[in-house]
Structure formats: C-alpha cells, structure tokens
C-alpha cells in the first residue's frame, strides 16, 4: 500500500481511472476528501459486501465521528450535509426501521406496478416534446429525458407542486457536486433546507395522498418522527430518487450508441432490455464514492487496521468493475456476460428502497426512446462527453445526441 493517501479528484474527471488507481493500492485504501479529512475507500466486491452488512460500520456521524461530535466540523464544509442530516440513511437499528417503514410501502412491487401507467404517460409526453426538435439539432438527452423522467416521478410521488420543483431538486443537484466552494455549499444547505421546510408547510396546510403528506401526518402524531427527520428524509428521498437513475440510464444510452453491435443484439431478440439495464447497473453504478460510514470500534479488514471513528467510503462504481469478479473485461459494456454481480443498489439494512421503481422506469423509458428515435447517435465522441463534476456521483454533465438524421441539403 502507498504511504500517501490518494486525494479524490473534486472534478470527477475520470471516475473509473481513479477507482483503478485506488484499487491498485489494495481493496481498502487511504484517500483524502475535501477539508483534509482522511478516509478509507473500498473498491473490492467481497470486502464491500461484508462491510455493508457489518454493524461495526455505522452511518450515524453524530454518534460515531469524533470531529463532528466535538463540534470541529464547520457548517460550510463542502460535505457537511452528508454527515449532518437526520434521515433513514443515517439511522441504525430500530430508528432506521421506524423511518424506513414510513416510506417503504410506496416502493413495494405492487405500488410500483400501479404507477406503470403514469410513467408510460410521462415518457410518451417527453418523447413527443423531443420529436419536435428539428433534425440535426443537438439535444442533451440527460437534461431532457434521463434525468427529467425520474425527477418527475419522484416529485409526483411526494406531491411536490409544479412551481416548487426546481427549488426542491436544485439542492440535491448542487449537493452531489464536489466542485462547490465552501460559500456555495453553505448557501445551498440553507436554500435546500428552506425548500423542504416550504414543502412541509404546504402539505401541512393542504394535505393529500402523497408521501410528503404521509410523513407530515406521522410527524404531527408526535411519536413517529422528529421535525429534523422529516426534512432529512425528504432531502434524501427526493435527491436519490432523481439523480441516481438518471445517471444509469444516461450511461446505458451512451454504451448502446457507442457499441451498436450490442444494440443489435436487443433489436434482433437475442438479448433483452433487462439484460442491457443489468449490465449498465454493473458497469456504471450511479454512485462513485458514497459518504460515509464510521467505524464504531477498531476493526481489521482485508489486512488493514481501521480505527474507531475512521471515515469509510464505499466505491460502488469501482466495485462494479472489480476484476476479481469480472476479469479483464470488467470495464467493457457486454450484456452477454453471464455474471453481472454488483452492489450498485447497496446491500444490507440500507439497500436501495427504490430498486423496483428505478427498474420499471428504465424498462419503460429506454426501449421507448430507441423505438421512437432508431437513428439516434452521439453528437460527440464518448471521450468528449463532460463529467458531472463530482467524485460522489458517477454521471455525465450532459449527453449530447442527434435524435434523427439531418435533413439533406437541397442542391
């Protein structure tokens, strides 16, 4: 293992090259995050799977991260929201179960299937809008489709009024970036928190059948959740519900356009869209490095001594390409591979609640997109597609495509 920690690239210029560099130092490697804090990054599948189910690695910073407990972490720290929020992702045991139960029913397979018609209608409307784009004009398919769809779906689920959606969602977009200045991070924290407070106030005054109203009612009952937990849960559910799936679908589109022989396998009926989505989830997990877990005691993992209170990052994007699982072809998109093992939806008590909803959305949206625009192609080489500007998320900043072939010039 190298003597110096690897400083994570704030710009997320090449998520997978960085993961490979970290992996080369060992399955559990020292890294440095903004603020000069040291952490451990896990890029190995087996080690990551064990850690995600190990109660000795908690997600509750307020109980297990000494600098925060001692009041030494400034509120303008670029990653402050990741350690300060009170929600289902930062609670353990009975508290975690209590908060998870309040929203879990909405993501059950039966409820997700009931939403299929609504999702199909949203997709059709978005494709109708895209069809109005003049031939030969470049379109950002991420901004206008792969991010837009899950953002609409999660906002509908939580009853976010149309006029409030930009404010509610912008906080999550900014929060996932790691290029923010301290001033931008602190301003975003205040803006995002206020947007959630406003949403809560709206649902308190005008309750409905949406999930925000359910959570407000649970809060009003006096025993189900605190005010901080209510706001924190809205933060994580609205943020994760929009950002993550948008990234995976963007990667899938790029990979299929960059590998037309793979797309032909679907069109010929040899493989399915489900095969393609499963491979996209493996190859490009939506999250690159997820903050944070905290060692609750001294633990030895993969020959590395992790000290009580140490920060731990789970490198989901790196784990999906673990060569010990997927061999030399781990970096390649290949839906024909039999083993698509990954941890991209998590594992253990904190596994992703929205897996079924994400899968249904993708299986409606991506086939419909390629059916509507069979001549779609990338507008720039893959190497020129801009990164998202973060080491937390594994996504593109935009995905420029041509939806249709340009109209030939008249001679």
C-alpha positions as CSV (number, residue, x, y, z in Angstrom):
1,X,0.0,0.0,0.0
2,X,1.3,3.5,-0.8
3,X,2.4,5.7,2.0
4,X,0.4,8.8,1.0
5,X,-3.4,8.9,0.8
6,X,-4.9,9.4,-2.7
7,X,-6.6,12.8,-2.9
8,X,-10.0,12.3,-4.5
9,X,-10.4,14.4,-7.6
10,X,-13.1,17.0,-6.9
11,X,-13.9,17.3,-10.6
12,X,-14.7,13.6,-11.1
13,X,-12.8,13.9,-14.4
14,X,-12.3,10.1,-14.7
15,X,-14.2,8.2,-12.0
16,X,-13.1,4.8,-13.2
17,X,-9.4,5.6,-13.7
18,X,-9.4,6.9,-10.1
19,X,-11.1,3.8,-8.8
20,X,-8.4,1.7,-10.6
21,X,-5.7,3.7,-9.0
22,X,-7.2,3.2,-5.6
23,X,-7.7,-0.5,-6.2
24,X,-4.1,-0.9,-7.2
25,X,-3.1,0.1,-3.6
26,X,-5.4,-2.6,-2.1
27,X,-9.0,-3.5,-1.5
28,X,-9.2,-0.9,1.3
29,X,-7.2,2.2,0.6
30,X,-6.5,5.5,2.3
31,X,-7.9,8.5,0.5
32,X,-8.3,12.2,1.3
33,X,-11.6,14.2,0.9
34,X,-12.1,18.0,0.9
35,X,-11.2,19.6,4.2
36,X,-8.2,17.4,4.6
37,X,-10.1,14.5,6.2
38,X,-8.7,11.1,5.7
39,X,-11.0,8.1,4.8
40,X,-10.9,4.6,3.6
41,X,-12.2,3.7,0.1
42,X,-13.4,0.2,-0.6
43,X,-13.2,-1.0,-4.2
44,X,-13.4,-4.8,-3.7
45,X,-16.7,-6.6,-4.1
46,X,-16.3,-9.1,-1.3
47,X,-15.0,-6.6,1.2
48,X,-17.7,-4.1,0.3
49,X,-20.4,-6.6,0.7
50,X,-19.2,-7.6,4.1
51,X,-18.9,-4.0,5.3
52,X,-22.4,-3.1,4.1
53,X,-23.8,-5.7,6.4
54,X,-21.4,-5.2,9.3
55,X,-22.9,-3.2,12.2
56,X,-19.4,-2.1,13.2
57,X,-19.6,0.3,10.3
58,X,-22.4,2.8,11.2
59,X,-23.9,5.5,9.0
60,X,-24.6,7.8,12.0
61,X,-21.9,10.5,12.1
62,X,-23.5,12.3,15.1
63,X,-22.8,9.2,17.3
64,X,-19.6,7.8,15.7
65,X,-17.5,10.5,14.0
66,X,-15.3,12.3,16.6
67,X,-14.7,15.6,14.8
68,X,-18.5,16.1,14.4
69,X,-19.2,15.1,17.9
70,X,-16.6,17.6,19.2
71,X,-18.0,20.4,17.1
72,X,-14.9,20.7,15.0
73,X,-16.6,20.4,11.5
74,X,-17.6,23.8,10.1
75,X,-21.1,24.1,8.6
76,X,-19.5,25.4,5.4
77,X,-17.6,22.2,4.9
78,X,-18.2,21.0,1.3
79,X,-19.6,17.7,2.5
80,X,-21.4,18.9,5.6
81,X,-24.9,17.8,4.5
82,X,-23.6,14.2,4.2
83,X,-22.8,14.0,7.9
84,X,-25.3,16.3,9.4
85,X,-28.7,15.1,8.0
86,X,-31.1,13.1,10.1
87,X,-32.8,10.6,7.9
88,X,-33.3,6.9,7.1
89,X,-29.8,6.7,5.6
90,X,-28.1,7.9,8.8
91,X,-30.0,5.9,11.3
92,X,-29.4,2.4,12.5
93,X,-31.4,-0.4,14.2
94,X,-34.8,0.4,15.4
95,X,-34.6,4.1,14.4
96,X,-33.7,3.1,10.8
97,X,-36.5,0.5,10.7
98,X,-39.0,3.1,12.0
99,X,-38.1,5.7,9.3
100,X,-37.9,3.1,6.6
101,X,-41.3,1.7,7.2
102,X,-42.9,5.2,6.8
103,X,-41.9,5.2,3.1
104,X,-41.2,1.6,2.2
105,X,-44.8,0.8,1.2
106,X,-44.7,3.3,-1.6
107,X,-41.8,1.4,-3.2
108,X,-43.3,-2.1,-2.9
109,X,-43.6,-4.0,-6.2
110,X,-47.4,-3.8,-6.2
111,X,-47.4,0.0,-5.7
112,X,-44.7,0.4,-8.4
113,X,-46.8,-1.7,-10.9
114,X,-49.7,0.6,-10.1
115,X,-47.6,3.6,-11.2
116,X,-46.7,2.0,-14.6
117,X,-49.5,3.7,-16.5
118,X,-48.5,7.1,-15.1
119,X,-44.8,6.5,-16.0
120,X,-45.8,5.5,-19.5
121,X,-47.8,8.7,-19.9
122,X,-44.9,10.8,-18.7
123,X,-42.4,9.0,-21.1
124,X,-44.8,9.5,-24.1
125,X,-45.1,13.2,-23.3
126,X,-41.4,13.7,-23.1
127,X,-40.8,11.8,-26.3
128,X,-43.5,13.9,-28.0
129,X,-41.6,17.0,-26.9
130,X,-38.3,15.6,-28.2
131,X,-39.9,14.7,-31.5
132,X,-40.4,18.4,-32.1
133,X,-36.6,19.0,-32.2
134,X,-35.5,19.9,-35.7
135,X,-33.5,17.2,-37.5
136,X,-29.7,17.7,-37.0
137,X,-30.1,19.7,-33.8
138,X,-28.1,18.6,-30.8
139,X,-30.1,17.5,-27.7
140,X,-28.9,16.9,-24.2
141,X,-30.7,13.6,-23.6
142,X,-29.8,13.6,-19.9
143,X,-31.3,17.0,-19.2
144,X,-34.4,16.5,-21.3
145,X,-35.1,12.8,-20.6
146,X,-33.0,10.5,-18.4
147,X,-32.9,13.0,-15.5
148,X,-36.2,14.6,-16.2
149,X,-38.2,11.4,-16.0
150,X,-37.2,10.2,-12.5
151,X,-37.3,13.8,-11.3
152,X,-41.0,14.0,-12.4
153,X,-41.8,10.6,-11.0
154,X,-40.3,11.2,-7.5
155,X,-41.8,14.7,-7.3
156,X,-45.2,13.2,-8.2
157,X,-44.8,10.5,-5.6
158,X,-44.0,13.1,-2.9
159,X,-46.6,15.6,-4.2
160,X,-44.2,18.4,-4.9
161,X,-46.1,21.3,-6.5
162,X,-45.0,22.2,-10.0
163,X,-43.9,25.7,-9.1
164,X,-41.7,24.3,-6.3
165,X,-39.9,21.5,-8.1
166,X,-36.9,23.5,-9.3
167,X,-36.1,24.7,-5.8
168,X,-36.7,21.3,-4.3
169,X,-34.5,19.5,-6.8
170,X,-31.7,22.0,-7.2
171,X,-30.4,21.5,-3.7
172,X,-29.8,17.8,-4.4
173,X,-28.0,18.5,-7.7
174,X,-25.7,21.0,-6.1
175,X,-25.2,18.8,-3.0
176,X,-23.9,16.0,-5.2
177,X,-21.2,18.1,-6.7
178,X,-17.8,18.2,-5.1
179,X,-16.5,21.3,-7.0
180,X,-18.5,23.7,-4.8
181,X,-16.7,26.3,-2.8
182,X,-17.4,26.5,0.9
183,X,-19.6,29.5,0.3
184,X,-21.6,27.7,-2.3
185,X,-22.0,24.7,-0.1
186,X,-23.3,26.7,2.8
187,X,-25.7,28.7,0.7
188,X,-27.0,25.5,-0.9
189,X,-27.6,24.0,2.6
190,X,-29.8,26.9,3.6
191,X,-31.6,27.0,0.2
192,X,-32.3,23.3,0.2
193,X,-33.4,23.2,3.8
194,X,-35.8,26.1,3.2
195,X,-37.2,24.4,0.1
196,X,-38.0,21.3,2.2
197,X,-39.5,23.4,5.0
198,X,-41.7,25.2,2.5
199,X,-42.9,21.8,1.1
200,X,-43.7,20.6,4.6
201,X,-45.7,23.8,5.3
202,X,-47.6,23.4,2.0
203,X,-48.6,19.8,2.9
204,X,-49.5,20.7,6.4
205,X,-51.9,23.3,5.0
206,X,-53.1,21.2,2.1
207,X,-52.6,17.5,2.8
208,X,-53.1,14.9,0.1
209,X,-52.4,11.2,-0.6
210,X,-48.8,11.8,-1.5
211,X,-45.8,10.6,0.6
212,X,-44.9,14.1,1.9
213,X,-48.4,14.3,3.4
214,X,-48.0,10.9,5.0
215,X,-44.7,11.9,6.5
216,X,-46.2,15.2,7.8
217,X,-49.0,13.3,9.4
218,X,-46.5,10.9,11.0
219,X,-44.7,13.9,12.4
220,X,-48.0,15.5,13.6
221,X,-48.8,12.3,15.5
222,X,-45.9,13.2,17.8
223,X,-44.3,9.8,18.0
224,X,-43.3,8.6,14.5
225,X,-40.5,11.1,13.6
226,X,-38.9,14.4,14.6
227,X,-39.0,17.6,12.5
228,X,-35.3,17.1,11.6
229,X,-36.0,13.5,10.5
230,X,-39.0,14.7,8.4
231,X,-36.9,17.3,6.5
232,X,-33.9,15.0,6.3
233,X,-36.0,12.1,4.8
234,X,-37.4,14.5,2.1
235,X,-33.8,15.5,1.3
236,X,-32.6,12.0,0.7
237,X,-35.6,10.6,-1.0
238,X,-36.1,13.4,-3.5
239,X,-32.4,13.7,-4.2
240,X,-31.6,10.0,-4.6
241,X,-34.9,9.4,-6.5
242,X,-34.0,11.8,-9.2
243,X,-30.2,11.8,-9.6
244,X,-29.2,8.2,-9.5
245,X,-31.4,6.6,-12.1
246,X,-30.8,9.5,-14.4
247,X,-27.1,8.6,-14.3
248,X,-27.5,4.9,-15.0
249,X,-29.9,5.5,-17.9
250,X,-27.5,8.1,-19.4
251,X,-24.6,5.6,-19.3
252,X,-26.8,2.9,-20.9
253,X,-27.7,5.1,-23.8
254,X,-24.1,6.1,-24.4
255,X,-22.9,2.5,-24.2
256,X,-25.5,1.3,-26.7
257,X,-24.8,4.1,-29.1
258,X,-21.1,3.5,-28.8
259,X,-21.5,-0.2,-29.2
260,X,-24.1,-0.7,-32.0
261,X,-23.4,-4.4,-32.1
262,X,-24.8,-4.6,-28.5
263,X,-27.9,-2.6,-29.5
264,X,-28.4,-5.0,-32.5
265,X,-28.5,-8.0,-30.0
266,X,-31.6,-6.4,-28.5
267,X,-33.2,-5.5,-31.8
268,X,-32.7,-9.0,-33.1
269,X,-34.3,-10.5,-30.0
270,X,-31.1,-12.4,-28.8
271,X,-31.0,-10.3,-25.6
272,X,-33.4,-8.2,-23.7
273,X,-33.6,-4.6,-22.4
274,X,-33.4,-6.2,-19.0
275,X,-30.0,-7.7,-19.9
276,X,-28.8,-4.3,-21.0
277,X,-30.0,-2.4,-17.9
278,X,-28.5,-5.0,-15.6
279,X,-25.1,-4.6,-17.3
280,X,-25.4,-0.8,-17.1
281,X,-26.1,-1.1,-13.4
282,X,-23.0,-3.2,-13.0
283,X,-20.6,-1.3,-15.3
284,X,-21.7,2.2,-14.1
285,X,-23.1,2.4,-10.7
286,X,-24.9,5.7,-10.2
287,X,-22.8,6.4,-7.1
288,X,-19.0,6.6,-7.3
289,X,-17.9,7.1,-3.7
290,X,-20.8,7.2,-1.1
291,X,-20.1,9.2,2.1
292,X,-19.9,7.9,4.8
293,X,-19.7,5.0,7.2
294,X,-17.9,5.3,10.5
295,X,-16.1,2.5,12.4
296,X,-17.7,2.0,15.8
297,X,-14.6,0.1,17.0
298,X,-11.2,-0.9,15.9
299,X,-11.6,-3.4,13.0
300,X,-9.2,-5.2,10.8
301,X,-10.5,-5.6,7.2
302,X,-8.5,-7.2,4.4
303,X,-5.3,-6.8,6.3
304,X,-5.9,-3.1,7.0
305,X,-6.4,-1.8,10.5
306,X,-9.3,0.6,10.6
307,X,-9.5,2.7,13.8
308,X,-12.7,3.5,15.7
309,X,-14.1,6.7,14.3
310,X,-12.5,6.4,10.9
311,X,-14.4,7.5,7.8
312,X,-15.2,4.9,5.2
313,X,-16.4,5.4,1.6
314,X,-18.0,2.6,-0.4
315,X,-16.7,2.9,-4.0
316,X,-19.8,1.4,-5.8
317,X,-18.6,2.4,-9.3
318,X,-15.2,0.7,-8.6
319,X,-16.9,-2.4,-7.1
320,X,-19.0,-2.9,-10.2
321,X,-15.8,-3.2,-12.2
322,X,-13.9,-5.4,-9.7
323,X,-11.6,-7.5,-11.9
324,X,-11.6,-10.3,-9.2
325,X,-15.3,-10.8,-10.1
326,X,-15.5,-9.7,-13.8
327,X,-12.0,-10.3,-15.1
328,X,-10.1,-8.4,-17.7
329,X,-13.4,-7.3,-19.4
330,X,-14.7,-5.6,-16.3
331,X,-14.5,-2.1,-17.9
332,X,-16.4,-3.2,-21.0
333,X,-20.1,-3.0,-21.6
334,X,-21.2,-6.5,-22.6
335,X,-24.8,-7.6,-21.9
336,X,-23.9,-11.1,-22.9
337,X,-21.8,-11.7,-19.8
338,X,-23.5,-14.2,-17.6
339,X,-22.2,-12.8,-14.3
340,X,-23.4,-9.2,-13.7
341,X,-22.7,-9.3,-9.9
342,X,-22.6,-5.8,-8.3
343,X,-23.5,-3.8,-5.3
344,X,-24.9,-0.8,-7.1
345,X,-28.2,-1.0,-5.3
346,X,-26.5,-1.5,-2.0
347,X,-26.6,-4.4,0.4
348,X,-27.6,-5.0,4.0
349,X,-30.1,-2.9,6.0
350,X,-29.5,0.2,3.9
351,X,-30.1,-1.4,0.5
352,X,-31.9,0.8,-2.0
353,X,-35.6,1.2,-1.4
354,X,-36.2,2.4,-5.0
355,X,-34.8,-0.5,-6.9
356,X,-38.2,-1.7,-8.2
357,X,-39.3,1.8,-9.2
358,X,-36.0,2.5,-10.9
359,X,-36.1,-0.7,-12.9
360,X,-39.7,-0.1,-14.1
361,X,-38.9,3.4,-15.2
362,X,-35.8,2.3,-17.1
363,X,-37.7,-0.6,-18.7
364,X,-40.4,1.8,-20.0
365,X,-38.2,4.7,-20.9
366,X,-35.2,3.3,-22.7
367,X,-36.9,0.9,-25.1
368,X,-39.4,3.7,-25.9
369,X,-36.6,6.2,-26.6
370,X,-34.8,3.8,-29.0
371,X,-38.1,2.8,-30.7
372,X,-39.1,6.5,-31.3
373,X,-35.6,7.5,-32.4
374,X,-34.0,4.5,-34.1
375,X,-31.4,6.7,-35.8
376,X,-30.2,8.4,-32.6
377,X,-26.5,8.8,-32.3
378,X,-23.9,10.6,-30.2
379,X,-23.1,14.1,-31.2
380,X,-19.5,13.9,-29.8
381,X,-17.1,11.1,-29.1
382,X,-17.5,9.4,-25.7
383,X,-14.2,10.9,-24.6
384,X,-15.7,14.4,-25.1
385,X,-18.8,13.9,-23.0
386,X,-18.4,16.1,-20.0
387,X,-18.3,14.6,-16.5
388,X,-20.8,15.6,-13.8
389,X,-18.2,17.4,-11.7
390,X,-18.2,15.2,-8.6
391,X,-16.4,12.2,-7.0
392,X,-19.7,11.2,-5.3
393,X,-21.8,10.5,-8.4
394,X,-20.8,8.6,-11.5
395,X,-22.5,10.5,-14.2
396,X,-22.2,12.8,-17.2
397,X,-22.7,16.6,-17.0
398,X,-24.8,16.3,-20.2
399,X,-25.2,13.8,-23.0
400,X,-25.3,15.5,-26.4
401,X,-27.1,13.4,-29.1
402,X,-28.7,13.7,-32.5
403,X,-32.1,12.2,-32.3
404,X,-32.6,11.9,-36.1
405,X,-30.5,12.0,-39.2
406,X,-30.2,15.6,-40.5
407,X,-32.3,16.6,-43.5
408,X,-30.1,16.5,-46.7
409,X,-29.3,19.9,-48.0
410,X,-31.1,20.9,-51.2
411,X,-28.9,21.1,-54.2
